[in-house]
Amino acid sequence: MANPLRIGIAGLGTVGAGVVRILQTHGDDIARRAGKPIAITAINAKDKKKKRDIDISKYKWVDDPLAIADAKDVDVVVELIGGEDGTAKELVERALKNKKHVVTANKALLARHGLALAKLAEDNNVSLNFEASVAGGIPIIKALREGFAGNRIEALFGILNGTCNYILSEMRTSGRDFVAVLKEAQKKGYAEADPSFDVDGIDAAHKLTILSALAFGVKPDFDAIDITGIRRITAKDIAFAGELGYRIKLLGITRRIGGKIAQSLEPCLVPIDSALGSVEGVFNAVFVEGDFIDRAMLEGRGAGQGPTASAVMADLVDLARGYHLPAFGLPSRELGNSKWASTEDIISSQYIHLIVSDQPGVIADVSAILRDFGISIETMIQRGRDPNQPVSVVITTHECSLKDIRGATAKIAALSTVAEPPTVLRIETF
């Protein structure tokens, strides 16, 4: 059999340990599939003495992760440190300059510096692979770069963060509010101690940046995405959505609008009986619409040791087979400067949840403002009477522009009878 592909792993957290476990469990099978063995020749982590559920005693330990990029017995640097800057960025840059392939799961690094790193890889005739950066075990990077290469992609959308999907699913099934379910998710290891990247939508937006670049052949631009997380979603919102025939999902959406591309990351209402509406728990799902495929759906676990480590291995097997492609499907010099559409131009139906004083004239005032902005009401829900307490009023609209709905709800929020800023969510039926 051919000489092994020699890899150095920087980072032995959940994913790094998973890569080691896969090689220890299936190394012989992987060698047969790849045409050569994949051998670990260097490893690094913050704490060598940390107790791990894998045996690392037979591997060479490197105290400085950057030394892996300089090692003569390493062909591929596997960066699993994380973070958009700092050591992870320095390691990847050094590895590429030293003409070593890089495999990474670092979506933040790619969303912020992907274009420069792709160019650096091309300049040094090596590969930058990142299947594990988006949607865990779902091979969406390979699908966009290879499987759908014969299509003009018109839209891509889906659930890109398992933590948020788990929280929203649990809120629906248990009736508990966001804070209580978030604490449970942290105890179960589905959410970090600081959950901001997940629940505020940053993690999913990093992934959407990468997917947009691949789908449309444009330079990745994280700052072009409108981002709204799930902190303001309440158990009442989820219950009202269910009553209306919808579920609330945090969706990444990127689509062509005329000659522009619109990107957004926000909670939306989707029909209960839709494919997206049925994706629950920590699962992710990505839909791709192309001119020849029509619509394709990929679903699976979006995070965790096994799925993400499996995606890392897929990249390593490609490299072992001698399979090299431009990072974003096109040479970096051919990636376009996209014209990003304003999300205010997006046309869709809307869900509006108001907390208002229970007194005569409130609905008339709200309806008048919506009328003035040319927004037509489709349904309205108002429950209970309590002159001493604010009550919920839920409205769904016919299709209107986001610009108009933002203008209308800003005026509604200024009414003395409105107790809280309105919750406004897009309704997407796809």
Protein Blocks (a to p, Z undefined) as FASTA:
>chain_A
ZZddddddehjafklmmmmmmmmmmmmmmmmmnopacddfbdcdfblmlccfbdfklpcc
dfblklmmmpmkbfbdcdfkbpjehjllmmmmmmmmnopacddfbfklmmmmmmmmmmmm
mmnopacdfkkmggpjackklmmmmmmmmpccfbdcddfbfklmmmmmmmmmnopafklm
mmmmmmnopacfblmlmmnommmmmmmmmmmmmmnopacdfklpccddfklpcfklmmmm
mmnopacddddddddehjbccdddddddddfklmklmpgcjbdcdddddfklopacdddd
fbdjklmmmmmmmmmmmmmnopacdfklpafklpccdddddfklpccdddddddddddeh
klmmmmmmmmmnopacfbdcdedjdfkbccddddddddddfklmmmmmmmmmmpmklmbd
cddddddeZZ
